[in-house]
């Protein structure tokens, strides 16, 4: 119920399932590739799971290579201060 999406990819990496909770029940998205495979992000062999950003998930499902993608720095406003006149 936190808004997380759970991603399941089979061993052949040609099928992916995305499981998400929405009000009223779970929603299952399924994609099967006729040719090719989904590229997995690198992570340790001993871990059973990994955390992805939405952009990384969108690239995996769309077939964009994560190896060649470069995340550019962005401004994040850490501590906004309201100044009174």
N, C-alpha and C positions, 0 to 999 in steps of 0.2 A: 504494500500500500504506500510505499515511499516514493513511487514514481520510477524506480529502477527498472531496467529492461534486462532480462536474462537471455543470454545468447548461447545457443547450442549448435556446434558444427560437428558433422560426422567425420569419421577417420579419413574418408576419401576426399574430404573438404569440398564436396560438390553440392551439399545441402546445408541450409542454415535455418534454424527456427529461432524466433524472437518471441519471448513471453513477457507480457506486460499486464499489470493490473489496471483496470479502469473501473469507474463506478458501475456496479452491476455485474462485474465478473472479469475473468481473465480474457485477454485477446492474444491469439496466436498468429504470428506472421510466419510464412513459410516460403522459402525460395529454393528452387532446384535448378542447377546449371546444366544445360545440355552439353556444353563443352567447357573445359577449363576448371579452375579451382579457386576457392576463396583464399586470399592471403591472410595468414594469421600474424598478429603482432608478436614481436619477440617477448618471451618471458621465461622464467626458470623452469626447468624440467620437473622440479618437485612440487610446484604449485598446482592446485586444482582449479584456480580461477584467476581472473585478472580484471582490472578496472579500466574501462575505455571511456574516452570522451565521446560526445555525440558525433563530432566531426570524423573521428577515427572509425566509428561504427558505420557511418554513412559511406565512407570511402571503401571499407571492406565490402559492403553490400553492393556498391556500384562498380566494383572491380578496379578501383584506383590503387596503385602500388603505394604501400606505406613507406617503403624503403626510399623512394625518390621524393616523397612529400616532405616539405620542410615547414615547420611551424615558425612563423615570424613573431617577434616580440610585440606585445600589445600593452597598452596602458590599462592598468587596473587601479581604480581609485580605492585605496586601502582604508583610509580614515578621513571621511568627509567631515569637515568642521563647519558648523553654521556660525558665521560671524554676525554679531549684532552691530548695527550702526551706532 
